[in-house]
Amino acid sequence: DHYGIPDIRDTKHITTFMMDEPVAPRSVSKQELGELTYYGVCAGCHAYKERLIGIPTETIKAIYANNPEGIIDYMNHPKNLREDYPEMPPQDYLSEDAKVAVADYILNTLRE
C-alpha cells in the first residue's frame, strides 16, 4: 500500500529547512529587471490597453514618452489625477535600479 497515515508525530527532529550554503545572487540584465518589475508589480493594476485598477500602460507611454524620470517621480510620489481611477500607492520601496529599469521597459520595450 503506497498510501496511508504517515508515521509522523512532530517535527522536533528537523533542525532546519535552511540550505547549508546561501544561494548565489542571481544576475539579471536591466531589461530583465524591468520586465520582472513590470509583470511582478505594475501589471497587477495596469493592462496594456484595457482599464483595470490603474490607467492603461499605453496611456502611460503616451504621457511619459521620452521621459522615464517622469514615470519614476510619479512612482515615488503619485497623485490622484483622474476622478475615475483611485490614487496609485507609492512604489518608493522599489530600488532605484528597478524603477529606472521598469520605466525604460515601459517606454522602450513593452508592446501590445
Jmol script that loads the backbone (N, CA, C; Angstrom):
load data "model"
ATOM      1  N   ASP A   1       0.853  -1.189   0.000  1.00  0.00           N
ATOM      2  CA  ASP A   1       0.000   0.000   0.000  1.00  0.00           C
ATOM      3  C   ASP A   1       0.895   1.248   0.000  1.00  0.00           C
ATOM      4  N   HIS A   2       0.737   2.083  -1.017  1.00  0.00           N
ATOM      5  CA  HIS A   2       1.554   3.294  -1.135  1.00  0.00           C
ATOM      6  C   HIS A   2       0.975   4.475  -0.368  1.00  0.00           C
ATOM      7  N   TYR A   3      -0.266   4.338   0.046  1.00  0.00           N
ATOM      8  CA  TYR A   3      -0.925   5.444   0.732  1.00  0.00           C
ATOM      9  C   TYR A   3      -1.332   4.993   2.124  1.00  0.00           C
ATOM     10  N   GLY A   4      -1.474   5.937   2.992  1.00  0.00           N
ATOM     11  CA  GLY A   4      -1.887   5.622   4.343  1.00  0.00           C
ATOM     12  C   GLY A   4      -1.544   6.766   5.261  1.00  0.00           C
ATOM     13  N   ILE A   5      -1.665   6.536   6.516  1.00  0.00           N
ATOM     14  CA  ILE A   5      -1.376   7.566   7.505  1.00  0.00           C
ATOM     15  C   ILE A   5       0.130   7.568   7.768  1.00  0.00           C
ATOM     16  N   PRO A   6       0.780   8.693   7.582  1.00  0.00           N
ATOM     17  CA  PRO A   6       2.231   8.734   7.808  1.00  0.00           C
ATOM     18  C   PRO A   6       2.549   8.600   9.294  1.00  0.00           C
ATOM     19  N   ASP A   7       3.706   8.067   9.569  1.00  0.00           N
ATOM     20  CA  ASP A   7       4.142   7.886  10.946  1.00  0.00           C
ATOM     21  C   ASP A   7       4.939   9.113  11.394  1.00  0.00           C
ATOM     22  N   ILE A   8       4.270  10.241  11.438  1.00  0.00           N
ATOM     23  CA  ILE A   8       4.896  11.497  11.859  1.00  0.00           C
ATOM     24  C   ILE A   8       4.132  12.004  13.074  1.00  0.00           C
ATOM     25  N   ARG A   9       4.846  12.202  14.148  1.00  0.00           N
ATOM     26  CA  ARG A   9       4.211  12.678  15.375  1.00  0.00           C
ATOM     27  C   ARG A   9       4.462  14.178  15.579  1.00  0.00           C
ATOM     28  N   ASP A  10       5.663  14.620  15.229  1.00  0.00           N
ATOM     29  CA  ASP A  10       6.031  16.022  15.365  1.00  0.00           C
ATOM     30  C   ASP A  10       7.232  16.297  14.462  1.00  0.00           C
ATOM     31  N   THR A  11       7.703  17.526  14.504  1.00  0.00           N
ATOM     32  CA  THR A  11       8.848  17.905  13.663  1.00  0.00           C
ATOM     33  C   THR A  11      10.063  18.293  14.506  1.00  0.00           C
ATOM     34  N   LYS A  12      10.114  17.838  15.736  1.00  0.00           N
ATOM     35  CA  LYS A  12      11.224  18.200  16.630  1.00  0.00           C
ATOM     36  C   LYS A  12      12.579  17.756  16.095  1.00  0.00           C
ATOM     37  N   HIS A  13      12.596  16.650  15.375  1.00  0.00           N
ATOM     38  CA  HIS A  13      13.869  16.131  14.870  1.00  0.00           C
ATOM     39  C   HIS A  13      14.399  16.931  13.675  1.00  0.00           C
ATOM     40  N   ILE A  14      13.572  17.766  13.075  1.00  0.00           N
ATOM     41  CA  ILE A  14      14.011  18.578  11.940  1.00  0.00           C
ATOM     42  C   ILE A  14      14.607  19.861  12.496  1.00  0.00           C
ATOM     43  N   THR A  15      15.896  20.036  12.295  1.00  0.00           N
ATOM     44  CA  THR A  15      16.559  21.214  12.863  1.00  0.00           C
ATOM     45  C   THR A  15      16.376  22.446  11.995  1.00  0.00           C
ATOM     46  N   THR A  16      16.355  22.271  10.679  1.00  0.00           N
ATOM     47  CA  THR A  16      16.213  23.427   9.801  1.00  0.00           C
ATOM     48  C   THR A  16      15.840  22.980   8.394  1.00  0.00           C
ATOM     49  N   PHE A  17      15.224  23.871   7.684  1.00  0.00           N
ATOM     50  CA  PHE A  17      14.990  23.674   6.260  1.00  0.00           C
ATOM     51  C   PHE A  17      15.936  24.566   5.465  1.00  0.00           C
ATOM     52  N   MET A  18      16.818  25.241   6.163  1.00  0.00           N
ATOM     53  CA  MET A  18      17.767  26.135   5.515  1.00  0.00           C
ATOM     54  C   MET A  18      18.806  25.317   4.756  1.00  0.00           C
ATOM     55  N   MET A  19      19.286  25.896   3.685  1.00  0.00           N
ATOM     56  CA  MET A  19      20.351  25.244   2.931  1.00  0.00           C
ATOM     57  C   MET A  19      21.667  25.426   3.678  1.00  0.00           C
ATOM     58  N   ASP A  20      22.598  24.524   3.427  1.00  0.00           N
ATOM     59  CA  ASP A  20      23.905  24.622   4.075  1.00  0.00           C
ATOM     60  C   ASP A  20      24.632  25.903   3.686  1.00  0.00           C
ATOM     61  N   GLU A  21      24.489  26.293   2.433  1.00  0.00           N
ATOM     62  CA  GLU A  21      25.134  27.493   1.912  1.00  0.00           C
ATOM     63  C   GLU A  21      24.074  28.396   1.287  1.00  0.00           C
ATOM     64  N   PRO A  22      24.230  29.713   1.402  1.00  0.00           N
ATOM     65  CA  PRO A  22      23.273  30.608   0.736  1.00  0.00           C
ATOM     66  C   PRO A  22      23.332  30.430  -0.781  1.00  0.00           C
ATOM     67  N   VAL A  23      22.225  30.657  -1.414  1.00  0.00           N
ATOM     68  CA  VAL A  23      22.172  30.606  -2.873  1.00  0.00           C
ATOM     69  C   VAL A  23      22.867  31.849  -3.412  1.00  0.00           C
ATOM     70  N   ALA A  24      23.647  31.672  -4.434  1.00  0.00           N
ATOM     71  CA  ALA A  24      24.352  32.810  -5.038  1.00  0.00           C
ATOM     72  C   ALA A  24      23.343  33.791  -5.622  1.00  0.00           C
ATOM     73  N   PRO A  25      23.600  35.091  -5.499  1.00  0.00           N
ATOM     74  CA  PRO A  25      22.680  36.078  -6.074  1.00  0.00           C
ATOM     75  C   PRO A  25      22.520  35.857  -7.577  1.00  0.00           C
ATOM     76  N   ARG A  26      21.312  36.060  -8.040  1.00  0.00           N
ATOM     77  CA  ARG A  26      21.027  35.904  -9.461  1.00  0.00           C
ATOM     78  C   ARG A  26      21.342  37.209 -10.169  1.00  0.00           C
ATOM     79  N   SER A  27      22.054  37.125 -11.248  1.00  0.00           N
ATOM     80  CA  SER A  27      22.381  38.307 -12.035  1.00  0.00           C
ATOM     81  C   SER A  27      21.359  38.449 -13.157  1.00  0.00           C
ATOM     82  N   VAL A  28      20.721  39.610 -13.225  1.00  0.00           N
ATOM     83  CA  VAL A  28      19.754  39.867 -14.296  1.00  0.00           C
ATOM     84  C   VAL A  28      20.144  41.150 -15.019  1.00  0.00           C
ATOM     85  N   SER A  29      19.830  41.202 -16.289  1.00  0.00           N
ATOM     86  CA  SER A  29      20.111  42.404 -17.070  1.00  0.00           C
ATOM     87  C   SER A  29      19.111  43.495 -16.698  1.00  0.00           C
ATOM     88  N   LYS A  30      19.401  44.716 -17.129  1.00  0.00           N
ATOM     89  CA  LYS A  30      18.485  45.830 -16.879  1.00  0.00           C
ATOM     90  C   LYS A  30      17.129  45.549 -17.518  1.00  0.00           C
ATOM     91  N   GLN A  31      17.121  44.994 -18.728  1.00  0.00           N
ATOM     92  CA  GLN A  31      15.852  44.698 -19.394  1.00  0.00           C
ATOM     93  C   GLN A  31      15.076  43.623 -18.634  1.00  0.00           C
ATOM     94  N   GLU A  32      15.767  42.589 -18.152  1.00  0.00           N
ATOM     95  CA  GLU A  32      15.090  41.550 -17.368  1.00  0.00           C
ATOM     96  C   GLU A  32      14.522  42.131 -16.078  1.00  0.00           C
ATOM     97  N   LEU A  33      15.287  43.002 -15.430  1.00  0.00           N
ATOM     98  CA  LEU A  33      14.812  43.635 -14.204  1.00  0.00           C
ATOM     99  C   LEU A  33      13.570  44.465 -14.487  1.00  0.00           C
ATOM    100  N   GLY A  34      13.575  45.202 -15.596  1.00  0.00           N
ATOM    101  CA  GLY A  34      12.403  45.989 -15.969  1.00  0.00           C
ATOM    102  C   GLY A  34      11.194  45.117 -16.240  1.00  0.00           C
ATOM    103  N   GLU A  35      11.395  44.037 -16.968  1.00  0.00           N
ATOM    104  CA  GLU A  35      10.286  43.133 -17.293  1.00  0.00           C
ATOM    105  C   GLU A  35       9.749  42.448 -16.032  1.00  0.00           C
ATOM    106  N   LEU A  36      10.651  41.949 -15.191  1.00  0.00           N
ATOM    107  CA  LEU A  36      10.223  41.301 -13.952  1.00  0.00           C
ATOM    108  C   LEU A  36       9.468  42.272 -13.048  1.00  0.00           C
ATOM    109  N   THR A  37       9.947  43.502 -12.964  1.00  0.00           N
ATOM    110  CA  THR A  37       9.281  44.505 -12.137  1.00  0.00           C
ATOM    111  C   THR A  37       7.918  44.853 -12.716  1.00  0.00           C
ATOM    112  N   TYR A  38       7.844  45.035 -14.032  1.00  0.00           N
ATOM    113  CA  TYR A  38       6.560  45.367 -14.658  1.00  0.00           C
ATOM    114  C   TYR A  38       5.529  44.275 -14.383  1.00  0.00           C
ATOM    115  N   TYR A  39       5.877  43.030 -14.691  1.00  0.00           N
ATOM    116  CA  TYR A  39       4.901  41.949 -14.527  1.00  0.00           C
ATOM    117  C   TYR A  39       4.679  41.571 -13.068  1.00  0.00           C
ATOM    118  N   GLY A  40       5.670  41.787 -12.222  1.00  0.00           N
ATOM    119  CA  GLY A  40       5.517  41.459 -10.815  1.00  0.00           C
ATOM    120  C   GLY A  40       4.845  42.534  -9.989  1.00  0.00           C
ATOM    121  N   VAL A  41       4.923  43.787 -10.429  1.00  0.00           N
ATOM    122  CA  VAL A  41       4.381  44.904  -9.653  1.00  0.00           C
ATOM    123  C   VAL A  41       3.309  45.660 -10.440  1.00  0.00           C
ATOM    124  N   CYS A  42       3.661  46.183 -11.588  1.00  0.00           N
ATOM    125  CA  CYS A  42       2.787  47.095 -12.335  1.00  0.00           C
ATOM    126  C   CYS A  42       1.566  46.408 -12.948  1.00  0.00           C
ATOM    127  N   ALA A  43       1.784  45.219 -13.519  1.00  0.00           N
ATOM    128  CA  ALA A  43       0.713  44.557 -14.271  1.00  0.00           C
ATOM    129  C   ALA A  43      -0.447  44.110 -13.391  1.00  0.00           C
ATOM    130  N   GLY A  44      -0.283  44.129 -12.097  1.00  0.00           N
ATOM    131  CA  GLY A  44      -1.398  43.813 -11.211  1.00  0.00           C
ATOM    132  C   GLY A  44      -2.506  44.849 -11.295  1.00  0.00           C
ATOM    133  N   CYS A  45      -2.165  46.069 -11.679  1.00  0.00           N
ATOM    134  CA  CYS A  45      -3.147  47.155 -11.783  1.00  0.00           C
ATOM    135  C   CYS A  45      -3.230  47.760 -13.175  1.00  0.00           C
ATOM    136  N   HIS A  46      -2.214  47.562 -14.016  1.00  0.00           N
ATOM    137  CA  HIS A  46      -2.164  48.185 -15.338  1.00  0.00           C
ATOM    138  C   HIS A  46      -2.093  47.127 -16.435  1.00  0.00           C
ATOM    139  N   ALA A  47      -3.085  47.111 -17.322  1.00  0.00           N
ATOM    140  CA  ALA A  47      -3.037  46.290 -18.534  1.00  0.00           C
ATOM    141  C   ALA A  47      -2.570  47.199 -19.667  1.00  0.00           C
ATOM    142  N   TYR A  48      -2.208  46.612 -20.812  1.00  0.00           N
ATOM    143  CA  TYR A  48      -1.673  47.437 -21.889  1.00  0.00           C
ATOM    144  C   TYR A  48      -2.720  48.383 -22.459  1.00  0.00           C
ATOM    145  N   LYS A  49      -3.872  47.859 -22.861  1.00  0.00           N
ATOM    146  CA  LYS A  49      -4.909  48.704 -23.471  1.00  0.00           C
ATOM    147  C   LYS A  49      -6.193  48.763 -22.662  1.00  0.00           C
ATOM    148  N   GLU A  50      -6.363  47.847 -21.752  1.00  0.00           N
ATOM    149  CA  GLU A  50      -7.625  47.725 -21.022  1.00  0.00           C
ATOM    150  C   GLU A  50      -7.591  48.494 -19.711  1.00  0.00           C
ATOM    151  N   ARG A  51      -8.760  48.868 -19.267  1.00  0.00           N
ATOM    152  CA  ARG A  51      -8.892  49.518 -17.977  1.00  0.00           C
ATOM    153  C   ARG A  51      -8.878  48.459 -16.875  1.00  0.00           C
ATOM    154  N   LEU A  52      -8.008  48.628 -15.943  1.00  0.00           N
ATOM    155  CA  LEU A  52      -8.007  47.810 -14.733  1.00  0.00           C
ATOM    156  C   LEU A  52      -8.148  48.777 -13.562  1.00  0.00           C
ATOM    157  N   ILE A  53      -7.401  48.566 -12.524  1.00  0.00           N
ATOM    158  CA  ILE A  53      -7.417  49.489 -11.389  1.00  0.00           C
ATOM    159  C   ILE A  53      -6.733  50.792 -11.771  1.00  0.00           C
ATOM    160  N   GLY A  54      -5.640  50.686 -12.519  1.00  0.00           N
ATOM    161  CA  GLY A  54      -4.892  51.856 -12.979  1.00  0.00           C
ATOM    162  C   GLY A  54      -5.089  52.094 -14.462  1.00  0.00           C
ATOM    163  N   ILE A  55      -4.610  53.230 -14.933  1.00  0.00           N
ATOM    164  CA  ILE A  55      -4.766  53.573 -16.352  1.00  0.00           C
ATOM    165  C   ILE A  55      -3.992  52.584 -17.219  1.00  0.00           C
ATOM    166  N   PRO A  56      -4.387  52.426 -18.479  1.00  0.00           N
ATOM    167  CA  PRO A  56      -3.662  51.513 -19.362  1.00  0.00           C
ATOM    168  C   PRO A  56      -2.202  51.936 -19.541  1.00  0.00           C
ATOM    169  N   THR A  57      -1.339  50.949 -19.688  1.00  0.00           N
ATOM    170  CA  THR A  57       0.081  51.214 -19.904  1.00  0.00           C
ATOM    171  C   THR A  57       0.296  51.996 -21.190  1.00  0.00           C
ATOM    172  N   GLU A  58      -0.532  51.757 -22.176  1.00  0.00           N
ATOM    173  CA  GLU A  58      -0.450  52.501 -23.435  1.00  0.00           C
ATOM    174  C   GLU A  58      -0.595  54.007 -23.177  1.00  0.00           C
ATOM    175  N   THR A  59      -1.472  54.379 -22.263  1.00  0.00           N
ATOM    176  CA  THR A  59      -1.664  55.785 -21.898  1.00  0.00           C
ATOM    177  C   THR A  59      -0.434  56.320 -21.168  1.00  0.00           C
ATOM    178  N   ILE A  60       0.134  55.510 -20.293  1.00  0.00           N
ATOM    179  CA  ILE A  60       1.355  55.915 -19.580  1.00  0.00           C
ATOM    180  C   ILE A  60       2.469  56.194 -20.580  1.00  0.00           C
ATOM    181  N   LYS A  61       2.604  55.318 -21.585  1.00  0.00           N
ATOM    182  CA  LYS A  61       3.634  55.513 -22.614  1.00  0.00           C
ATOM    183  C   LYS A  61       3.420  56.828 -23.360  1.00  0.00           C
ATOM    184  N   ALA A  62       2.170  57.175 -23.648  1.00  0.00           N
ATOM    185  CA  ALA A  62       1.873  58.417 -24.367  1.00  0.00           C
ATOM    186  C   ALA A  62       2.172  59.641 -23.500  1.00  0.00           C
ATOM    187  N   ILE A  63       1.802  59.578 -22.234  1.00  0.00           N
ATOM    188  CA  ILE A  63       2.017  60.713 -21.328  1.00  0.00           C
ATOM    189  C   ILE A  63       3.506  60.957 -21.084  1.00  0.00           C
ATOM    190  N   TYR A  64       4.253  59.884 -20.884  1.00  0.00           N
ATOM    191  CA  TYR A  64       5.653  59.999 -20.480  1.00  0.00           C
ATOM    192  C   TYR A  64       6.637  59.651 -21.591  1.00  0.00           C
ATOM    193  N   ALA A  65       6.240  59.776 -22.843  1.00  0.00           N
ATOM    194  CA  ALA A  65       7.145  59.472 -23.958  1.00  0.00           C
ATOM    195  C   ALA A  65       8.459  60.233 -23.777  1.00  0.00           C
ATOM    196  N   ASN A  66       9.569  59.542 -23.861  1.00  0.00           N
ATOM    197  CA  ASN A  66      10.909  60.126 -23.706  1.00  0.00           C
ATOM    198  C   ASN A  66      11.133  60.789 -22.346  1.00  0.00           C
ATOM    199  N   ASN A  67      10.378  60.380 -21.328  1.00  0.00           N
ATOM    200  CA  ASN A  67      10.520  60.983 -20.006  1.00  0.00           C
ATOM    201  C   ASN A  67      10.475  59.906 -18.916  1.00  0.00           C
ATOM    202  N   PRO A  68      11.467  59.019 -18.867  1.00  0.00           N
ATOM    203  CA  PRO A  68      11.451  57.991 -17.823  1.00  0.00           C
ATOM    204  C   PRO A  68      11.514  58.583 -16.417  1.00  0.00           C
ATOM    205  N   GLU A  69      12.162  59.748 -16.276  1.00  0.00           N
ATOM    206  CA  GLU A  69      12.237  60.397 -14.966  1.00  0.00           C
ATOM    207  C   GLU A  69      10.845  60.774 -14.465  1.00  0.00           C
ATOM    208  N   GLY A  70       9.946  61.124 -15.390  1.00  0.00           N
ATOM    209  CA  GLY A  70       8.570  61.453 -15.012  1.00  0.00           C
ATOM    210  C   GLY A  70       7.844  60.248 -14.435  1.00  0.00           C
ATOM    211  N   ILE A  71       8.065  59.074 -15.030  1.00  0.00           N
ATOM    212  CA  ILE A  71       7.458  57.845 -14.501  1.00  0.00           C
ATOM    213  C   ILE A  71       8.007  57.559 -13.110  1.00  0.00           C
ATOM    214  N   ILE A  72       9.315  57.682 -12.956  1.00  0.00           N
ATOM    215  CA  ILE A  72       9.947  57.399 -11.665  1.00  0.00           C
ATOM    216  C   ILE A  72       9.444  58.364 -10.598  1.00  0.00           C
ATOM    217  N   ASP A  73       9.339  59.640 -10.928  1.00  0.00           N
ATOM    218  CA  ASP A  73       8.831  60.628  -9.978  1.00  0.00           C
ATOM    219  C   ASP A  73       7.401  60.297  -9.573  1.00  0.00           C
ATOM    220  N   TYR A  74       6.575  59.913 -10.555  1.00  0.00           N
ATOM    221  CA  TYR A  74       5.183  59.561 -10.243  1.00  0.00           C
ATOM    222  C   TYR A  74       5.129  58.292  -9.391  1.00  0.00           C
ATOM    223  N   MET A  75       5.998  57.336  -9.659  1.00  0.00           N
ATOM    224  CA  MET A  75       6.033  56.116  -8.846  1.00  0.00           C
ATOM    225  C   MET A  75       6.361  56.443  -7.387  1.00  0.00           C
ATOM    226  N   ASN A  76       7.256  57.386  -7.191  1.00  0.00           N
ATOM    227  CA  ASN A  76       7.659  57.770  -5.834  1.00  0.00           C
ATOM    228  C   ASN A  76       6.628  58.639  -5.133  1.00  0.00           C
ATOM    229  N   HIS A  77       5.958  59.506  -5.899  1.00  0.00           N
ATOM    230  CA  HIS A  77       5.021  60.479  -5.318  1.00  0.00           C
ATOM    231  C   HIS A  77       3.749  60.557  -6.159  1.00  0.00           C
ATOM    232  N   PRO A  78       2.940  59.502  -6.166  1.00  0.00           N
ATOM    233  CA  PRO A  78       1.734  59.529  -7.003  1.00  0.00           C
ATOM    234  C   PRO A  78       0.705  60.531  -6.488  1.00  0.00           C
ATOM    235  N   LYS A  79      -0.065  61.041  -7.427  1.00  0.00           N
ATOM    236  CA  LYS A  79      -1.156  61.966  -7.110  1.00  0.00           C
ATOM    237  C   LYS A  79      -2.400  61.450  -7.816  1.00  0.00           C
ATOM    238  N   ASN A  80      -3.544  61.710  -7.243  1.00  0.00           N
ATOM    239  CA  ASN A  80      -4.778  61.286  -7.895  1.00  0.00           C
ATOM    240  C   ASN A  80      -5.136  62.324  -8.951  1.00  0.00           C
ATOM    241  N   LEU A  81      -4.812  62.019 -10.203  1.00  0.00           N
ATOM    242  CA  LEU A  81      -5.022  62.951 -11.306  1.00  0.00           C
ATOM    243  C   LEU A  81      -6.305  62.684 -12.081  1.00  0.00           C
ATOM    244  N   ARG A  82      -6.969  61.568 -11.802  1.00  0.00           N
ATOM    245  CA  ARG A  82      -8.179  61.202 -12.540  1.00  0.00           C
ATOM    246  C   ARG A  82      -9.267  60.804 -11.557  1.00  0.00           C
ATOM    247  N   GLU A  83     -10.419  61.426 -11.695  1.00  0.00           N
ATOM    248  CA  GLU A  83     -11.532  61.131 -10.793  1.00  0.00           C
ATOM    249  C   GLU A  83     -12.009  59.693 -10.912  1.00  0.00           C
ATOM    250  N   ASP A  84     -11.884  59.115 -12.100  1.00  0.00           N
ATOM    251  CA  ASP A  84     -12.426  57.775 -12.328  1.00  0.00           C
ATOM    252  C   ASP A  84     -11.429  56.650 -12.031  1.00  0.00           C
ATOM    253  N   TYR A  85     -10.282  56.984 -11.445  1.00  0.00           N
ATOM    254  CA  TYR A  85      -9.294  55.986 -11.037  1.00  0.00           C
ATOM    255  C   TYR A  85      -8.851  56.284  -9.613  1.00  0.00           C
ATOM    256  N   PRO A  86      -8.536  55.255  -8.830  1.00  0.00           N
ATOM    257  CA  PRO A  86      -8.002  55.512  -7.487  1.00  0.00           C
ATOM    258  C   PRO A  86      -6.545  55.972  -7.564  1.00  0.00           C
ATOM    259  N   GLU A  87      -6.095  56.611  -6.512  1.00  0.00           N
ATOM    260  CA  GLU A  87      -4.687  57.016  -6.453  1.00  0.00           C
ATOM    261  C   GLU A  87      -3.803  55.781  -6.327  1.00  0.00           C
ATOM    262  N   MET A  88      -2.719  55.785  -7.066  1.00  0.00           N
ATOM    263  CA  MET A  88      -1.773  54.680  -7.012  1.00  0.00           C
ATOM    264  C   MET A  88      -0.989  54.745  -5.704  1.00  0.00           C
ATOM    265  N   PRO A  89      -0.758  53.611  -5.054  1.00  0.00           N
ATOM    266  CA  PRO A  89       0.095  53.650  -3.863  1.00  0.00           C
ATOM    267  C   PRO A  89       1.540  53.922  -4.265  1.00  0.00           C
ATOM    268  N   PRO A  90       2.308  54.584  -3.418  1.00  0.00           N
ATOM    269  CA  PRO A  90       3.708  54.855  -3.745  1.00  0.00           C
ATOM    270  C   PRO A  90       4.477  53.553  -3.978  1.00  0.00           C
ATOM    271  N   GLN A  91       5.354  53.590  -4.947  1.00  0.00           N
ATOM    272  CA  GLN A  91       6.203  52.438  -5.252  1.00  0.00           C
ATOM    273  C   GLN A  91       7.643  52.739  -4.839  1.00  0.00           C
ATOM    274  N   ASP A  92       7.793  53.602  -3.833  1.00  0.00           N
ATOM    275  CA  ASP A  92       9.120  54.039  -3.407  1.00  0.00           C
ATOM    276  C   ASP A  92       9.912  52.956  -2.679  1.00  0.00           C
ATOM    277  N   TYR A  93       9.292  51.821  -2.426  1.00  0.00           N
ATOM    278  CA  TYR A  93      10.005  50.703  -1.813  1.00  0.00           C
ATOM    279  C   TYR A  93      10.897  49.982  -2.825  1.00  0.00           C
ATOM    280  N   LEU A  94      10.637  50.189  -4.122  1.00  0.00           N
ATOM    281  CA  LEU A  94      11.458  49.567  -5.160  1.00  0.00           C
ATOM    282  C   LEU A  94      12.832  50.230  -5.198  1.00  0.00           C
ATOM    283  N   SER A  95      13.839  49.471  -5.560  1.00  0.00           N
ATOM    284  CA  SER A  95      15.181  50.046  -5.683  1.00  0.00           C
ATOM    285  C   SER A  95      15.208  51.036  -6.845  1.00  0.00           C
ATOM    286  N   GLU A  96      16.165  51.951  -6.801  1.00  0.00           N
ATOM    287  CA  GLU A  96      16.307  52.899  -7.915  1.00  0.00           C
ATOM    288  C   GLU A  96      16.570  52.155  -9.217  1.00  0.00           C
ATOM    289  N   ASP A  97      17.388  51.113  -9.156  1.00  0.00           N
ATOM    290  CA  ASP A  97      17.667  50.329 -10.361  1.00  0.00           C
ATOM    291  C   ASP A  97      16.385  49.734 -10.939  1.00  0.00           C
ATOM    292  N   ALA A  98      15.518  49.214 -10.075  1.00  0.00           N
ATOM    293  CA  ALA A  98      14.261  48.621 -10.542  1.00  0.00           C
ATOM    294  C   ALA A  98      13.351  49.683 -11.150  1.00  0.00           C
ATOM    295  N   LYS A  99      13.296  50.865 -10.530  1.00  0.00           N
ATOM    296  CA  LYS A  99      12.436  51.933 -11.066  1.00  0.00           C
ATOM    297  C   LYS A  99      12.940  52.427 -12.415  1.00  0.00           C
ATOM    298  N   VAL A 100      14.243  52.608 -12.538  1.00  0.00           N
ATOM    299  CA  VAL A 100      14.822  53.033 -13.822  1.00  0.00           C
ATOM    300  C   VAL A 100      14.568  51.961 -14.877  1.00  0.00           C
ATOM    301  N   ALA A 101      14.778  50.708 -14.504  1.00  0.00           N
ATOM    302  CA  ALA A 101      14.609  49.606 -15.451  1.00  0.00           C
ATOM    303  C   ALA A 101      13.161  49.468 -15.903  1.00  0.00           C
ATOM    304  N   VAL A 102      12.208  49.589 -14.983  1.00  0.00           N
ATOM    305  CA  VAL A 102      10.805  49.420 -15.381  1.00  0.00           C
ATOM    306  C   VAL A 102      10.330  50.607 -16.209  1.00  0.00           C
ATOM    307  N   ALA A 103      10.790  51.812 -15.902  1.00  0.00           N
ATOM    308  CA  ALA A 103      10.418  52.972 -16.723  1.00  0.00           C
ATOM    309  C   ALA A 103      10.948  52.798 -18.143  1.00  0.00           C
ATOM    310  N   ASP A 104      12.193  52.353 -18.271  1.00  0.00           N
ATOM    311  CA  ASP A 104      12.781  52.100 -19.582  1.00  0.00           C
ATOM    312  C   ASP A 104      12.036  50.972 -20.301  1.00  0.00           C
ATOM    313  N   TYR A 105      11.696  49.927 -19.569  1.00  0.00           N
ATOM    314  CA  TYR A 105      10.970  48.796 -20.163  1.00  0.00           C
ATOM    315  C   TYR A 105       9.610  49.247 -20.699  1.00  0.00           C
ATOM    316  N   ILE A 106       8.884  50.025 -19.913  1.00  0.00           N
ATOM    317  CA  ILE A 106       7.563  50.503 -20.344  1.00  0.00           C
ATOM    318  C   ILE A 106       7.690  51.360 -21.596  1.00  0.00           C
ATOM    319  N   LEU A 107       8.624  52.295 -21.589  1.00  0.00           N
ATOM    320  CA  LEU A 107       8.726  53.245 -22.698  1.00  0.00           C
ATOM    321  C   LEU A 107       9.357  52.658 -23.956  1.00  0.00           C
ATOM    322  N   ASN A 108      10.300  51.744 -23.814  1.00  0.00           N
ATOM    323  CA  ASN A 108      11.090  51.323 -24.974  1.00  0.00           C
ATOM    324  C   ASN A 108      10.934  49.872 -25.410  1.00  0.00           C
ATOM    325  N   THR A 109      10.410  49.025 -24.562  1.00  0.00           N
ATOM    326  CA  THR A 109      10.351  47.604 -24.901  1.00  0.00           C
ATOM    327  C   THR A 109       8.928  47.068 -24.947  1.00  0.00           C
ATOM    328  N   LEU A 110       8.122  47.440 -23.979  1.00  0.00           N
ATOM    329  CA  LEU A 110       6.779  46.872 -23.856  1.00  0.00           C
ATOM    330  C   LEU A 110       5.924  47.199 -25.068  1.00  0.00           C
ATOM    331  N   ARG A 111       5.331  46.177 -25.626  1.00  0.00           N
ATOM    332  CA  ARG A 111       4.420  46.321 -26.768  1.00  0.00           C
ATOM    333  C   ARG A 111       3.143  45.554 -26.465  1.00  0.00           C
ATOM    334  N   GLU A 112       2.125  45.868 -27.196  1.00  0.00           N
ATOM    335  CA  GLU A 112       0.829  45.205 -27.039  1.00  0.00           C
ATOM    336  C   GLU A 112       0.952  43.711 -27.212  1.00  0.00           C
TER     337      GLU A 112
END
end "model"
wireframe off; spacefill off
backbone 0.3
color backbone group
